[in-house]
Amino acid sequence: MNISADSVKRLRELTGASVALCKKALEDAEGDADKAMALLQKSSEALAMKKTERKTGAGVVDSYIHVNKRVGVLLELRCETDFVARNAEFQALAHDLALHIAGVAPEDVPSLMGQPYVKDPGASIEELIKRAVGRFGEKIEVARFTRYEV
């Protein structure tokens, strides 16, 4: 089956997966974008499961201070390599997680993972991180965070 570049581009924009993965998923789904998205989600989850035993030796510390200066968050988001830690998308993920923590006030990492993501309530924080694992090909984990409120 011949898959158009526009179809691959649209799927990549929706999922953040690589061009090659998007093209393969569309081919496997016979051009059906919904089926391809489901295939990509399954492959991201499978990749995340494979990566659970790997060590995270790099990462970033991100901060978020709310505009009223009464709520602040420090977050440590870990990954396997410095290459990924320096990536702008990875750093944006860390900042989005810090923003989420500031707004929702989870008490610890396990209770954070099951929460619906504030920017996309249809996805949990755990699903958001699994998508990032699929995109970057590395184990990603929230190591710790601290939320301050006056």
ChimeraX attribute file (.defattr): number of C-alpha atoms within 10 A of each C-alpha:
attribute: neighborCount
match mode: 1-to-1
recipient: residues
	/A:1	8
	/A:2	9
	/A:3	13
	/A:4	11
	/A:5	11
	/A:6	9
	/A:7	16
	/A:8	24
	/A:9	15
	/A:10	13
	/A:11	24
	/A:12	18
	/A:13	13
	/A:14	10
	/A:15	16
	/A:16	19
	/A:17	24
	/A:18	17
	/A:19	15
	/A:20	11
	/A:21	20
	/A:22	25
	/A:23	23
	/A:24	18
	/A:25	23
	/A:26	26
	/A:27	17
	/A:28	14
	/A:29	16
	/A:30	14
	/A:31	19
	/A:32	13
	/A:33	18
	/A:34	12
	/A:35	15
	/A:36	22
	/A:37	20
	/A:38	13
	/A:39	19
	/A:40	23
	/A:41	18
	/A:42	15
	/A:43	17
	/A:44	22
	/A:45	18
	/A:46	14
	/A:47	19
	/A:48	21
	/A:49	13
	/A:50	12
	/A:51	17
	/A:52	13
	/A:53	9
	/A:54	12
	/A:55	14
	/A:56	19
	/A:57	11
	/A:58	16
	/A:59	24
	/A:60	18
	/A:61	17
	/A:62	20
	/A:63	21
	/A:64	21
	/A:65	17
	/A:66	14
	/A:67	8
	/A:68	7
	/A:69	10
	/A:70	10
	/A:71	16
	/A:72	21
	/A:73	23
	/A:74	21
	/A:75	22
	/A:76	18
	/A:77	25
	/A:78	25
	/A:79	25
	/A:80	20
	/A:81	15
	/A:82	14
	/A:83	11
	/A:84	20
	/A:85	21
	/A:86	13
	/A:87	11
	/A:88	10
	/A:89	15
	/A:90	21
	/A:91	18
	/A:92	12
	/A:93	16
	/A:94	25
	/A:95	21
	/A:96	18
	/A:97	28
	/A:98	25
	/A:99	23
	/A:100	21
	/A:101	24
	/A:102	22
	/A:103	15
	/A:104	13
	/A:105	17
	/A:106	17
	/A:107	12
	/A:108	13
	/A:109	13
	/A:110	11
	/A:111	11
	/A:112	20
	/A:113	18
	/A:114	13
	/A:115	17
	/A:116	18
	/A:117	21
	/A:118	17
	/A:119	11
	/A:120	10
	/A:121	10
	/A:122	9
	/A:123	14
	/A:124	17
	/A:125	20
	/A:126	18
	/A:127	19
	/A:128	16
	/A:129	21
	/A:130	26
	/A:131	23
	/A:132	22
	/A:133	23
	/A:134	25
	/A:135	18
	/A:136	20
	/A:137	18
	/A:138	23
	/A:139	24
	/A:140	27
	/A:141	20
	/A:142	19
	/A:143	14
	/A:144	13
	/A:145	20
	/A:146	17
	/A:147	20
	/A:148	12
	/A:149	12
	/A:150	6
